[in-house]
Amino acid sequence: MFRHFKFIVLLVLMASATLSCQSQEPAPIKWMSFEEAVAASGKNPKKLFIDVYTEWCGWCKKMDKSTFADPAVAYYINEHFYPVKLDAETKDTIRFREQVFVFEPQYKANTLAASLLGGKMGYPSYVILDEKFALVTQPLQGYMTTTQIMPTLRYYAENIYKEKTWEEFESGK
């Protein structure tokens, strides 16, 4: 009986150690739908970071597996933005500010994606909206490494864009 008790205690300790290790893993980006992010920002205002992608985009998948999987990037985005994954080709109807955005076959895209990207349909693309849902940057396009995206995130999250041009920020002026 004592042997069984030791075995059970050992199992409980191993399970507890496993759970404790799992809880130490960095949190992934908490992606939301556009509507969820707008609702959340209505209750607790924050900028929106919108990743505009397509299912067939190889560079989008690479961003997900590398840059967006980086713990520092995930933490920073979760902390400073409501992160949105927007499939540019979604056939879902999206309602925002009394407008209805739908899939438009001639663009092969949802009209929200086309609007956010100013019709420049390249993927991956990133858009940042301020707390009042105004664009704070032109669409950023293309694959970005962690070292490329972090200064960009900081520039907009910390409102540096209101005081300095990107060139001044980048040069350290």
LINQUITA-V542982 format. One record per backbone hydrogen bond with DSSP energy under -0.5 kcal/mol. NH is the residue of the N-H (numbers start at 1). CO is the residue of the C=O. E is the energy in kcal/mol with one decimal. If there is no record, write none. Layout:
BEGIN
nh=NH co=CO e=E
nh=NH co=CO e=E
END
This chain:
BEGIN
nh=5 co=1 e=-2.1
nh=6 co=2 e=-2.2
nh=7 co=3 e=-2.0
nh=8 co=4 e=-2.4
nh=9 co=5 e=-2.5
nh=10 co=6 e=-2.4
nh=11 co=7 e=-2.2
nh=12 co=8 e=-2.5
nh=13 co=9 e=-2.5
nh=14 co=10 e=-2.4
nh=15 co=11 e=-2.6
nh=16 co=12 e=-2.4
nh=17 co=13 e=-2.4
nh=18 co=14 e=-2.3
nh=19 co=15 e=-2.5
nh=20 co=16 e=-2.3
nh=21 co=17 e=-2.2
nh=22 co=18 e=-2.3
nh=23 co=19 e=-2.1
nh=24 co=20 e=-0.6
nh=24 co=21 e=-0.8
nh=25 co=22 e=-1.2
nh=31 co=29 e=-1.5
nh=32 co=83 e=-2.1
nh=37 co=33 e=-2.2
nh=38 co=34 e=-2.4
nh=39 co=35 e=-2.3
nh=40 co=36 e=-2.6
nh=41 co=37 e=-2.6
nh=42 co=38 e=-1.6
nh=43 co=39 e=-1.1
nh=44 co=40 e=-2.7
nh=47 co=80 e=-0.7
nh=48 co=129 e=-2.3
nh=49 co=82 e=-1.6
nh=50 co=48 e=-0.6
nh=50 co=127 e=-3.3
nh=51 co=49 e=-0.6
nh=51 co=84 e=-3.3
nh=52 co=50 e=-0.8
nh=52 co=125 e=-3.0
nh=53 co=51 e=-0.6
nh=53 co=86 e=-2.0
nh=57 co=54 e=-1.0
nh=58 co=56 e=-0.7
nh=61 co=57 e=-1.6
nh=62 co=58 e=-2.0
nh=63 co=59 e=-2.2
nh=64 co=60 e=-2.1
nh=65 co=61 e=-2.1
nh=66 co=62 e=-1.9
nh=68 co=63 e=-3.1
nh=69 co=63 e=-0.5
nh=70 co=66 e=-0.8
nh=70 co=67 e=-1.2
nh=74 co=70 e=-2.8
nh=75 co=71 e=-2.6
nh=76 co=72 e=-2.3
nh=77 co=73 e=-2.8
nh=78 co=74 e=-2.6
nh=79 co=75 e=-2.3
nh=80 co=76 e=-2.2
nh=81 co=77 e=-2.2
nh=82 co=47 e=-2.3
nh=83 co=81 e=-0.7
nh=84 co=49 e=-3.2
nh=85 co=32 e=-1.8
nh=86 co=51 e=-2.8
nh=86 co=84 e=-0.6
nh=87 co=85 e=-0.6
nh=88 co=53 e=-3.2
nh=88 co=86 e=-0.7
nh=90 co=87 e=-2.2
nh=94 co=101 e=-2.7
nh=96 co=99 e=-2.3
nh=99 co=96 e=-1.5
nh=101 co=94 e=-3.3
nh=104 co=109 e=-3.3
nh=105 co=103 e=-0.6
nh=107 co=104 e=-1.3
nh=108 co=104 e=-1.4
nh=109 co=104 e=-1.4
nh=110 co=88 e=-3.7
nh=111 co=102 e=-2.8
nh=114 co=110 e=-2.1
nh=115 co=111 e=-2.1
nh=116 co=112 e=-2.9
nh=117 co=113 e=-2.3
nh=118 co=115 e=-1.1
nh=119 co=114 e=-2.5
nh=120 co=117 e=-2.0
nh=121 co=119 e=-1.4
nh=122 co=120 e=-1.8
nh=124 co=52 e=-0.5
nh=125 co=52 e=-2.2
nh=126 co=140 e=-2.8
nh=127 co=50 e=-2.1
nh=129 co=48 e=-2.1
nh=130 co=134 e=-2.8
nh=133 co=130 e=-2.3
nh=136 co=128 e=-2.6
nh=137 co=128 e=-0.6
nh=140 co=126 e=-2.8
nh=142 co=124 e=-3.2
nh=149 co=145 e=-2.6
nh=150 co=146 e=-2.3
nh=152 co=148 e=-0.8
nh=153 co=149 e=-2.8
nh=154 co=150 e=-2.5
nh=155 co=151 e=-2.7
nh=156 co=152 e=-1.6
nh=157 co=153 e=-3.2
nh=158 co=154 e=-2.4
nh=159 co=156 e=-1.3
nh=160 co=155 e=-1.0
nh=161 co=155 e=-1.6
nh=162 co=159 e=-1.4
nh=163 co=160 e=-1.8
nh=164 co=160 e=-2.5
nh=169 co=165 e=-2.4
nh=170 co=166 e=-3.1
nh=171 co=167 e=-2.0
nh=172 co=168 e=-0.7
nh=172 co=169 e=-0.9
nh=173 co=168 e=-1.9
END
